[in-house]
Amino acid sequence: MENGTVLGADAIQKLSFEEAYERLNETAARLERGNLSLELSLALYEEGVLLSQHCETLLNKAELRVSQVAPLSAGFGRETAAPPSDEDEDEDEDEAGSDAGDSDDTDADDEDDEDPLARLF
């Protein structure tokens, strides 16, 4: 506390969350110790209420920012659609090969696979 002075609303609004929270704890400790005049006790209580409201406002703003960023970060580092792996391509080729009746086709024979009659000749 600055020489036992009480902060006004304008001064409290300029405090960061950490500063306001520390000041709130100091104010509460001072009130708990007692031995204060009624006037100073009321002034410190009012300051404590303003500090508490300021901290709550800052926390609400931080929570809003997190909730706005969270959906964006949910997929961060992950691909939206996984590219097919080599195994997937091999399975597709095996299925295509078994449908055509020959699973050992080479790339050179791909032209013949398009026309089944071409195999006969």
The 8 nearest C-alpha neighbors of each residue, nearest first, counted from 0:
[[1, 3, 2, 4, 25, 22, 26, 5],
 [0, 2, 3, 4, 5, 6, 22, 25],
 [3, 1, 4, 0, 5, 6, 25, 26],
 [2, 4, 1, 0, 5, 39, 29, 6],
 [5, 3, 2, 1, 6, 0, 43, 39],
 [4, 6, 43, 7, 3, 46, 42, 1],
 [7, 5, 10, 46, 11, 4, 8, 9],
 [6, 8, 10, 9, 11, 5, 46, 49],
 [7, 9, 11, 10, 12, 6, 49, 46],
 [10, 8, 12, 11, 7, 13, 6, 14],
 [9, 11, 7, 13, 12, 8, 6, 14],
 [10, 12, 8, 13, 14, 9, 7, 6],
 [13, 11, 9, 10, 14, 8, 53, 15],
 [12, 14, 11, 10, 15, 9, 8, 19],
 [15, 13, 11, 12, 19, 18, 16, 10],
 [16, 14, 18, 17, 19, 13, 12, 57],
 [15, 17, 19, 18, 54, 20, 57, 14],
 [16, 18, 20, 15, 19, 21, 14, 22],
 [17, 19, 15, 21, 20, 16, 14, 22],
 [20, 18, 22, 16, 21, 17, 14, 50],
 [19, 21, 23, 17, 22, 18, 16, 24],
 [22, 20, 24, 18, 23, 19, 17, 25],
 [21, 23, 25, 19, 24, 20, 26, 18],
 [24, 22, 20, 26, 21, 25, 47, 50],
 [23, 25, 27, 21, 22, 26, 28, 20],
 [26, 24, 22, 28, 23, 27, 29, 21],
 [27, 25, 23, 29, 24, 28, 22, 30],
 [26, 28, 30, 24, 29, 25, 23, 31],
 [29, 27, 31, 25, 30, 26, 24, 32],
 [28, 30, 26, 32, 27, 31, 25, 33],
 [29, 31, 27, 33, 28, 32, 26, 40],
 [32, 30, 28, 33, 29, 27, 26, 34],
 [33, 31, 29, 30, 28, 34, 35, 27],
 [32, 34, 31, 30, 35, 29, 40, 36],
 [35, 33, 32, 36, 30, 29, 31, 40],
 [36, 34, 33, 40, 39, 37, 30, 38],
 [35, 37, 39, 38, 40, 34, 41, 33],
 [36, 38, 40, 39, 41, 35, 42, 34],
 [37, 39, 41, 36, 40, 42, 35, 43],
 [40, 38, 42, 36, 41, 37, 43, 35],
 [39, 41, 37, 43, 38, 42, 35, 36],
 [42, 40, 44, 38, 39, 43, 45, 37],
 [41, 43, 39, 45, 44, 40, 46, 38],
 [44, 42, 46, 40, 45, 41, 39, 47],
 [43, 45, 47, 41, 46, 42, 40, 48],
 [46, 44, 48, 42, 47, 43, 41, 49],
 [45, 47, 43, 49, 44, 48, 50, 42],
 [46, 48, 44, 50, 45, 49, 23, 51],
 [47, 49, 51, 45, 46, 50, 52, 44],
 [50, 48, 46, 52, 51, 47, 53, 45],
 [51, 49, 47, 53, 52, 48, 19, 23],
 [50, 52, 48, 54, 49, 53, 47, 55],
 [53, 51, 55, 49, 50, 54, 56, 48],
 [52, 54, 50, 56, 55, 51, 49, 57],
 [55, 53, 51, 57, 56, 52, 16, 50],
 [54, 56, 52, 58, 53, 57, 59, 51],
 [57, 55, 53, 59, 58, 54, 52, 60],
 [58, 56, 60, 54, 59, 55, 61, 53],
 [57, 59, 61, 55, 60, 56, 62, 54],
 [60, 58, 62, 56, 61, 57, 55, 63],
 [61, 59, 63, 57, 58, 62, 56, 64],
 [60, 62, 58, 64, 59, 63, 57, 65],
 [63, 61, 59, 65, 64, 60, 58, 66],
 [64, 62, 60, 66, 61, 65, 59, 67],
 [63, 65, 61, 67, 62, 66, 68, 60],
 [66, 64, 62, 68, 67, 63, 69, 61],
 [65, 67, 63, 69, 64, 68, 62, 70],
 [66, 68, 64, 65, 69, 63, 70, 71],
 [67, 69, 65, 71, 66, 70, 72, 64],
 [68, 70, 72, 66, 71, 67, 65, 73],
 [71, 69, 73, 72, 68, 67, 66, 74],
 [72, 70, 68, 69, 73, 74, 75, 67],
 [71, 73, 75, 69, 74, 70, 68, 76],
 [74, 72, 70, 71, 75, 69, 68, 77],
 [75, 73, 77, 72, 76, 71, 78, 79],
 [76, 74, 72, 77, 73, 71, 78, 70],
 [75, 77, 74, 78, 72, 73, 79, 71],
 [78, 76, 74, 75, 79, 80, 73, 81],
 [77, 79, 80, 81, 76, 74, 75, 82],
 [78, 80, 77, 81, 74, 82, 76, 75],
 [81, 79, 78, 82, 77, 83, 74, 84],
 [80, 82, 78, 83, 79, 84, 77, 87],
 [83, 81, 84, 80, 78, 79, 87, 85],
 [84, 82, 87, 81, 85, 88, 86, 80],
 [83, 85, 87, 86, 82, 88, 81, 89],
 [86, 84, 88, 87, 89, 83, 90, 82],
 [85, 87, 89, 84, 88, 90, 83, 91],
 [88, 86, 90, 84, 85, 89, 83, 91],
 [87, 89, 91, 85, 90, 86, 92, 84],
 [90, 88, 86, 92, 91, 87, 93, 85],
 [89, 91, 93, 87, 92, 88, 94, 86],
 [92, 90, 88, 94, 89, 93, 95, 87],
 [91, 93, 95, 89, 90, 94, 96, 88],
 [94, 92, 96, 90, 95, 91, 102, 97],
 [95, 93, 91, 97, 96, 92, 90, 98],
 [96, 94, 92, 98, 93, 97, 91, 99],
 [97, 95, 102, 93, 99, 101, 94, 98],
 [96, 98, 100, 94, 102, 99, 95, 101],
 [99, 97, 95, 96, 100, 94, 101, 102],
 [98, 100, 96, 97, 101, 95, 112, 102],
 [101, 99, 97, 98, 96, 102, 95, 103],
 [100, 102, 96, 99, 97, 103, 104, 98],
 [103, 101, 96, 97, 104, 93, 100, 99],
 [104, 102, 101, 105, 96, 93, 97, 100],
 [105, 103, 102, 108, 101, 106, 96, 109],
 [104, 106, 107, 108, 103, 109, 102, 101],
 [105, 107, 109, 108, 104, 110, 103, 111],
 [108, 106, 105, 109, 110, 104, 111, 112],
 [107, 109, 111, 105, 106, 110, 104, 112],
 [110, 108, 112, 106, 111, 107, 105, 113],
 [111, 109, 108, 112, 113, 107, 114, 106],
 [110, 112, 108, 109, 113, 114, 117, 118],
 [113, 111, 109, 110, 114, 115, 108, 99],
 [112, 114, 111, 110, 115, 109, 117, 116],
 [113, 115, 117, 116, 112, 111, 118, 110],
 [116, 114, 117, 118, 112, 113, 111, 119],
 [117, 115, 118, 119, 114, 120, 111, 113],
 [116, 118, 115, 119, 114, 120, 111, 112],
 [119, 117, 116, 120, 115, 111, 114, 112],
 [118, 120, 116, 117, 115, 114, 111, 112],
 [119, 118, 117, 116, 115, 111, 114, 112]]
